[in-house]
Each structure stands twice: as structure tokens, then as C-alpha cells.
Amino acid sequence: MRINRDRVESRLDRLNSIGVDAGGGNTRLSFTAEDRQVRDLFCGWLEECGAELRIDPMGNIIGRFPGSEKELPAIALGSHLDTVPNGGRFDGTLGCLAALECAQTLGEEKQRLRHPLEVIVFVDEEGSRFGTGLLGSRAMLGTLTSEELHAARDREGISVWEAVRAFGLQPEKLAESARSPRELVAFLELHIEQGGTLDKEGVPVGIVTAIVGIKRYEISFQGEANHAGTTPFSMRKDALLAAARTIVAVREETERLGNPATVATVGRIEARPGAINVVAGQVACSLEIRDVDAGLIARIGKAVEARCAEIGIAAGVQIAVEERGYIPPVPLDPGIIAAIEASSGELGTPCRRLPSGAGHDSQSLAKICPTGMIFIPSRSGISHAPEEYSSPEDIEAGIQVLLGTVLRIDGAGA
């Protein structure tokens, strides 16, 4: 069976005609007019393909194609349609289209699976509007709470709860979005890599072994604001200097303790009073550490804290390191990894195993059913930007491997 590459590209163009920015990217934030347009278009395609369509209380779209053995759990495929501000054309969107294309190809070839097949579009994966993420998949996992829906707000002060209600959904029935592990035999997500490994190596398909854990900190520096012209170095308690030394220490400790895939990032920094002629008295910065090894993340965090203590004493600055959130790493299912690898081999498509450095809805689904991810190359490793690009050839190769994996799982007797 061959998927229809032209149909995928045409649908990709139609979806990305919604939410176009002046800068050339796409903005489709959750529960907005653009989100409704893109969801309605996708739902229409599902119905045209004969799906039994339902939308759960949080807004996850589920298109179900019955299998020949009704008692079997479903094989689910999917991703998300929301974007970051001025984002790319492929992130999430391609995974939804890949799932739809697999279902439509099976239907056109009169190939009915034993298991039901579900195409799922998760709501608010990116978290760009409310500062949260994975809302839809966490609702399916059953870990999203109504307290979070009331607490998280956008820049206009609108809560997730209010936005969901205004969108015509039912946040008060949040618990009904949760899925039982008995309902799904597997979940598969095709996604662009959002990194440069596959593109650099010329490999068309990546098989994700694990999704990284993410630990975030807020580091604050309390020094003493003073006149920049009259305060000699020996008398300064320069909070910004301490912060600069800490940023260097983050890189040093990560390289010392980690591996080539380990990353740590200080992506935000704020100095006060922020005047050109005043020694900074207060600084706050973020710190994020990512790796697939939870123990390694913890060791790097402790090492940075120890370096902060040394830097604070040397600079005469009080430094506080406060943990602000932790998402543990998630290993993906070995059986599905093997099935993707076998599908790639059968098609003669080169592949390699690699971890995901970004978070995905798959990390939620992995906690309730066997889960796997297929990556295709991102040109130059660029993502979350208008320049994001994956070639038609790589898209076709990835979806063919996805379809082959579905057939293998369906025939495995689960």
C-alpha cells in the first residue's frame, strides 16, 4: 500500500493557510478563532473518510474507524494542530495528517484492521497561550486538574477554564476525557525531529527511544545596587557578575557530568534596577536541564547549586536556587521501537534510534499504553520558526513507515 503524498501536501497547505502571520509563520493558539477553523477543517476530512467522530470535554478530537474484532483495544495515531506564535508549518500538524493519511489509505485499499484505529488531535500541546503544555494528552492521562484550568491564564487574564467554556466545551466534565489503559493497545506519533541529527546524517527516519525529562529552576541573586562610577570592584556586590559566572558554571557542569545529548539552558535573565550607570543589585534567571536520565538531571542540578554557593561567597552575593517544575523522562516501548525498525527495514528505509529532546503528547500516552514515535528530518534542525521544513520525500518515507508499523501491531495478535 502506498500513501498519497500529493494529498498530504495539499492538506498541509490548506491547514497552513489558517493563521498565517506577516512574518511568514503560523499562529494558531488554543481555543481561538484560528484554532476553530483548523479543527473544523480536519474534522471534515475525518468525516469524509468515514470516521466515527467525537470530541471529548477538553476538546481532543477522536476519529474512530472500527476494526473487525470489536472487543480489541484501539491502535491510536495522532499529534496536535496548535502552534507557537509565528511557528512552522510541520510541527504537530504533519503528525495529524500522517495519522489521517494512514486511515484513509487503509480505507481506500479495503484493508480493515482487526483493531479499531483512532486518529487523535490533541488540544493545546504547545502551551503557548496559557504557559502550560500537553493539556489534551494530560486530560486523557487523567492527571490534569480543574485547579490547573482555573489557575493558568493568558495575557488577557482569561483562564483555561473560561477559554474552554467559551469554545463550547465542558471543562466541568474534565474527568470524562481520561482513557483507560484497556482502551488502547498502542499509540504512535509521527513528528518532525526539531533537531539536526537526522538532517546532518542524511537519515530519513528516526526511531525515538525516550523523551527527555525537563527540570526547571529559578535562580535569584541578591547583591547591592550602587553607583557604577564611584564603587570600585573591591567594594561591589554585583549580582549580575555573579549571574554571569553562574551561567558559565551551568555549561561547565553540564559538560563535565553529562553526555553529548545532555543540555542545560539559561534562557531568561532580568537585572535590576537595569540602569546603565548602576551596579545591578538584583538578578533573576531561569535554568532548564534536559536529559533522558533522571539521575543525571538531578546530579547536574546539585552541581550547579554547589557552584552557586561558591560564586555567592566570592562575589558577596546571596544566591537562591529554587526548583520550579519537573517532568521526568519517559522511555518508549521496546516492542513498538522494534516494530518501527522492522517496518523501516521491510521498506528499505534507512533509520536510526535517537532520543527526543523536546516534549510531546506521546510522553503522556506512554503512561497508559505502549507508545512509539517516528521522527523525520528537520532541515538544518530548525523548528518553531517560519523556516521549519521537511521534504516531501522524507514525509512520504515517514508515513509509509508509520503505516507499516500499524499493520505490524495489528497483526501481532495483541
C-alpha positions in Angstrom: 0.0 0.0 0.0 1.3 3.4 -0.9 0.1 6.6 0.8 -0.9 9.6 -1.3 1.9 12.1 -0.9 0.2 14.8 -3.1 -2.9 14.6 -0.9 -0.8 15.1 2.3 1.0 18.1 0.8 -2.3 19.6 -0.4 -3.9 19.2 3.0 -0.7 20.6 4.7 -1.1 23.7 2.5 -4.8 24.1 3.3 -4.2 23.8 7.1 -1.4 26.2 7.0 -3.5 28.8 5.1 -5.1 29.3 8.5 -3.3 31.6 11.0 -0.7 33.0 8.6 1.5 35.7 10.1 3.0 38.7 8.4 6.4 37.2 9.2 5.7 34.1 7.2 4.9 31.7 10.0 1.7 30.4 11.5 0.0 31.3 14.8 -2.8 29.1 15.9 -3.2 29.4 19.7 -5.6 27.1 21.5 -9.3 28.0 21.8 -9.0 30.9 19.3 -10.8 31.6 16.0 -7.8 30.1 14.1 -7.9 27.0 16.2 -11.6 26.5 15.5 -11.0 26.9 11.7 -8.2 24.4 11.6 -10.1 21.9 13.8 -13.3 22.2 11.7 -11.4 21.6 8.5 -9.7 18.5 10.0 -13.0 17.1 11.4 -14.5 17.5 8.0 -11.7 15.3 6.5 -12.2 12.7 9.2 -15.9 12.5 8.5 -15.3 12.3 4.7 -13.1 9.3 5.4 -16.0 7.6 7.4 -14.7 8.1 10.9 -17.0 8.0 13.9 -16.2 11.4 15.3 -16.3 12.6 18.9 -14.8 15.5 20.8 -14.1 15.0 24.5 -14.8 17.6 27.2 -11.3 19.2 26.9 -11.5 19.4 23.1 -9.5 16.4 22.0 -10.7 15.3 18.5 -11.0 11.5 18.2 -11.9 9.9 14.8 -12.5 6.2 15.2 -12.5 3.6 12.4 -14.0 0.3 13.7 -12.0 -2.9 13.5 -13.1 -6.4 12.5 -12.8 -7.6 16.1 -14.9 -5.2 18.1 -13.6 -6.3 21.5 -10.0 -5.4 20.8 -8.4 -2.2 22.1 -7.6 0.5 19.5 -4.4 1.5 17.8 -4.2 5.3 18.1 -2.3 7.7 15.9 -2.1 11.5 16.2 -0.5 14.7 17.3 -1.6 18.4 17.6 -2.7 21.3 15.4 -1.9 24.3 17.7 1.3 26.2 17.1 3.7 28.5 18.9 3.5 32.2 17.9 4.9 32.6 14.4 5.6 28.9 14.3 6.4 26.5 11.5 4.2 24.5 9.1 5.1 21.0 10.2 5.3 20.7 14.0 2.3 18.7 15.1 0.3 19.4 12.0 2.2 16.8 10.0 1.6 14.1 12.6 -2.1 14.7 12.5 -2.1 14.5 8.7 0.1 11.3 8.8 -2.5 9.7 11.0 -5.4 10.7 8.8 -3.5 9.5 5.7 -2.9 6.1 7.2 -6.6 5.7 8.0 -7.6 6.9 4.5 -5.1 4.7 2.7 -6.4 1.6 4.6 -9.9 2.5 3.7 -9.1 3.0 0.0 -7.3 -0.3 -0.1 -10.3 -2.0 1.6 -7.8 -3.1 4.4 -9.8 -3.4 7.6 -7.7 -3.8 10.7 -8.5 -6.3 13.4 -8.2 -3.5 16.0 -10.1 -0.2 15.8 -8.0 2.7 14.5 -8.2 6.1 16.2 -6.9 9.4 14.8 -6.4 11.8 17.7 -5.8 15.5 17.6 -4.7 16.7 21.0 -5.6 20.1 22.2 -3.1 22.7 23.4 0.2 20.7 23.2 2.4 23.7 22.8 1.0 25.6 25.8 1.8 29.0 24.2 -1.3 30.8 25.2 -1.6 29.8 28.8 2.0 28.9 29.7 1.1 25.3 30.1 1.5 22.3 27.8 0.2 18.9 26.9 -3.2 19.9 28.1 -5.2 17.5 25.9 -2.9 14.5 26.4 -2.7 15.1 30.1 -6.5 15.2 30.2 -6.5 11.7 28.6 -3.9 10.5 31.1 -6.2 11.8 33.9 -3.5 14.0 35.5 -4.9 17.4 34.5 -6.9 19.0 37.3 -9.7 21.6 37.3 -7.5 23.7 39.7 -4.9 24.0 36.9 -7.6 25.0 34.5 -8.7 27.8 36.8 -5.1 28.9 37.7 -3.5 29.1 34.2 -4.3 32.3 32.4 -3.3 34.0 29.2 -2.0 37.6 28.8 -5.5 39.0 28.9 -6.2 37.2 32.2 -8.5 34.6 30.7 -8.2 31.2 32.4 -8.1 27.9 30.6 -11.4 27.0 32.2 -13.0 30.2 30.8 -11.5 29.7 27.3 -12.6 26.1 27.2 -16.2 27.0 28.2 -16.3 29.9 25.7 -15.1 27.4 23.0 -18.3 25.4 23.6 -16.6 22.6 25.6 -17.3 21.2 29.1 -14.3 21.7 31.5 -16.6 20.6 34.4 -16.6 17.1 32.8 -12.8 17.0 32.6 -12.6 13.6 34.2 -14.5 12.1 31.3 -11.6 12.8 29.0 -9.4 10.2 30.8 -8.8 7.0 28.9 -8.4 3.6 30.4 -5.3 1.5 29.6 -7.7 -1.2 28.4 -8.9 1.1 25.6 -5.6 1.4 23.7 -3.2 -1.3 22.6 -0.7 1.3 21.2 -0.2 4.9 20.4 2.1 6.2 17.6 3.1 9.7 16.7 4.9 10.9 13.7 6.7 14.2 14.2 9.5 16.3 12.7 12.7 15.9 14.7 13.0 19.6 15.6 16.8 19.0 15.8 19.5 18.5 13.2 20.7 14.9 13.8 18.7 13.2 11.0 19.3 16.0 8.5 23.0 16.1 9.2 23.4 12.3 8.8 21.0 12.1 5.8 18.8 9.5 7.6 15.1 9.8 6.6 13.6 8.1 9.7 14.3 8.3 13.4 13.0 5.9 16.0 12.6 7.6 19.3 13.9 5.6 22.3 12.9 8.1 25.0 11.5 11.6 25.6 13.8 13.7 27.8 13.0 14.8 31.3 12.9 18.5 32.0 13.8 20.1 35.3 13.4 23.9 35.7 14.8 26.3 38.3 14.6 29.9 39.1 17.9 31.4 40.4 17.9 34.7 42.2 20.9 36.8 43.1 20.7 39.5 45.8 23.6 41.9 45.8 23.8 45.6 46.3 22.8 48.3 43.9 25.4 51.1 43.8 26.9 53.9 41.7 28.8 52.4 38.7 31.3 55.3 38.7 32.2 55.6 42.3 32.1 51.9 43.5 35.4 50.2 43.0 35.5 46.5 42.1 36.7 45.6 45.6 33.6 47.1 47.2 31.0 45.8 44.7 28.3 43.2 45.4 27.5 42.8 41.8 24.5 40.5 41.3 24.9 40.5 37.5 28.5 39.4 37.7 27.5 36.5 40.0 24.8 35.6 37.5 27.3 35.6 34.6 29.6 33.3 36.5 26.7 31.0 37.2 25.7 30.8 33.6 29.2 29.8 32.7 29.2 27.3 35.6 25.9 25.7 34.2 27.7 25.0 30.9 30.8 23.7 32.6 29.0 21.3 35.0 26.7 20.0 32.2 29.7 19.2 30.0 31.6 17.7 32.9 28.8 15.4 34.1 26.6 14.9 31.1 26.9 13.3 27.6 26.6 14.8 24.1 22.8 14.8 24.3 22.6 16.5 27.7 21.6 20.2 27.6 21.2 22.9 30.1 19.9 26.4 29.2 19.6 29.8 30.8 17.1 31.3 28.5 15.8 34.3 30.5 17.6 36.8 32.7 16.4 40.0 34.3 18.6 42.6 36.1 17.5 45.4 38.4 17.5 48.3 38.6 18.6 47.9 34.9 20.3 51.2 34.6 23.5 51.7 32.5 25.2 53.5 35.4 24.2 51.3 38.3 25.8 48.1 39.6 23.0 45.5 39.5 21.6 44.8 42.9 19.1 42.0 41.9 19.1 39.4 39.2 16.8 36.5 38.4 17.4 33.9 35.7 15.9 30.7 34.6 17.6 27.3 34.3 16.4 24.3 32.4 18.2 20.9 32.3 17.2 18.1 29.9 18.3 14.5 29.5 16.8 11.0 29.3 18.5 10.0 32.6 16.6 11.3 35.7 19.6 10.7 37.9 21.9 12.7 35.6 19.5 15.6 35.6 19.5 15.6 39.5 23.3 15.4 39.7 23.7 18.4 37.3 21.2 20.4 39.4 23.1 19.6 42.6 26.4 20.5 41.0 25.0 23.9 39.8 23.7 24.6 43.3 27.2 23.8 44.8 28.8 26.2 42.3 26.3 28.9 43.1 27.3 28.6 46.8 30.9 29.1 45.8 30.2 32.0 43.5 28.0 33.7 46.0 30.7 33.7 48.7 33.3 35.0 46.2 31.0 37.8 44.9 29.4 38.8 48.2 26.0 38.0 46.7 23.3 35.8 48.2 22.2 33.2 45.6 19.0 31.1 46.0 18.2 28.2 43.6 14.5 27.2 43.6 13.1 24.3 41.7 10.1 25.4 39.5 9.0 22.2 37.9 10.0 18.7 36.8 8.8 16.4 34.1 10.5 13.0 34.3 12.0 11.3 31.3 9.8 8.8 29.6 11.2 5.7 27.9 9.2 4.5 24.9 8.0 0.9 24.3 10.7 -1.5 23.2 8.2 -3.6 21.3 7.0 -0.7 19.3 10.5 0.5 18.7 11.3 -2.9 17.2 8.1 -2.8 15.1 9.1 0.6 13.7 12.6 -0.7 13.0 11.2 -3.8 11.2 8.8 -1.7 9.2 11.7 0.6 8.1 13.8 -2.5 7.1 10.9 -4.0 5.1 10.6 -0.8 3.1 14.3 -0.4 2.7 14.2 2.9 4.5 17.4 3.8 6.5 16.7 4.6 10.1 18.4 5.2 13.4 17.5 5.3 17.1 17.7 8.6 19.0 16.1 10.3 22.0 13.7 13.3 21.7 15.0 16.5 23.2 11.5 18.1 23.1 8.4 17.2 24.9 5.4 15.6 23.0 1.9 14.2 23.7 3.5 10.8 23.4 5.0 11.2 26.8 1.5 11.3 28.3 0.2 8.4 26.3 3.2 6.3 27.2 1.9 6.1 30.8 -1.3 4.4 29.7 -0.4 2.3 26.7 2.7 1.1 24.7 3.9 4.2 22.8 6.3 4.9 19.9 7.4 7.9 17.9 8.8 8.3 14.4 10.9 11.3 13.5 11.6 12.7 10.1 14.4 15.2 9.4 14.0 19.0 10.0 16.2 20.9 7.6 19.1 22.4 9.4 17.5 21.4 12.7 15.2 24.5 12.6 11.8 24.3 14.3 9.3 26.7 16.0 10.1 29.2 13.2 8.8 30.0 9.7 11.9 28.4 8.2 10.9 25.0 9.6 10.9 22.5 6.7 10.8 18.8 6.0 11.0 17.5 2.4 8.1 15.7 0.6 10.4 12.7 0.2 11.0 12.4 3.9 7.4 13.0 4.7 6.4 10.1 2.4 9.0 7.8 3.8 7.9 8.6 7.4 4.2 8.0 6.8 5.0 4.7 4.9 6.9 3.5 7.9 4.0 4.6 10.2 1.5 2.7 8.1 3.8 -0.4 8.1 4.1 -0.2 11.8 0.3 0.0 12.3 -0.1 -3.2 10.2 2.6 -5.0 12.2 1.0 -4.1 15.5 -2.4 -5.1 14.2 -1.1 -8.5 13.1 0.8 -9.2 16.3 -2.1 -10.9 18.0 -2.5 -8.3 20.8 
